[in-house]
Amino acid sequence: EVYKYLLLLLLLCNTLFANILTNLTNEEKEFIKNNPLINVGAETDWPPFDYVENGKYKGIAKDYLEIIEKKTGLKFNYIYGYKWTQLLQMAFDKEIDLLPILSKTTNREKNLIFTSNSYMIIRDYLYSTNKTFETLNDLNGKSIVIEKGYVNEDFIKDNYPKIKIITVNNTLEAIDLVITKKADALISNTPQIEYLTKKNNISTLSPTFVINTANNLYMAVRNDYPILKNILDNLISNSIEIKIRIKIITTNVISPIDLCRPYLIAISPSPPAPTEPTIAICPTNAINEIVRPLIIPGIFSLR
């Protein structure tokens, strides 16, 4: 009976997710036919969103792109080994077709076409070993480390000119400068800092205060590929699978146990509450068949 329920559930999911191509216009289908390989600029060191590890491109952005490949027939060629500022310029110069995850700025919008809606929202915090900082004004005459080409560099320059900016190539370099007291603070987001500090056994860094409560992240394409932008909009707006992932990472209202609940309801008269924080009671086959394909690696530890 349980397997019958699971089969029906999976068939329903397949029905909901299937035939996304039928929602594309003839013009969009023609674009895919004529441009089957899309060059994607992959950042090497922005985990867990967009990074390379052991020579392999990984991250949350990659997970979304894999869904888009599956739903459209597009194939993505990942180009990495470049700094973020170089990837941006390559996209401006049309050497790259798509950047999978970035914030909007006036300059970027002059050179790229962004998806109509963001597909991820993150919060930026100030991180420092000095817990007396309460606002950015407290850092006047102090130093903040920012990765080259990141939007926070212009934000600090324009709004807090008395703060000294130290630019680095990646966030791990920024962390090193702060914990060795060669800089006073850095700006980053919780998933990235937690990923890097856990991986490198760093325990002396924690958020001090919120800088930006809604940093919207988009996909962006070269400015002569508006049809590709429309295809991405279609997927972000209409793919239930992508919507589930968006909801997981932006609101945390869907937990692994919630995704497993259809299975648990089928086998138990009193399944756990939706807020149950563990998936220990979720059977392995349910995790593999229902939960794992929808979980964002790096947010819930199922890998």
Disulfide bonds with the S-S distance in Angstrom:
Cys260-Cys282 1.90
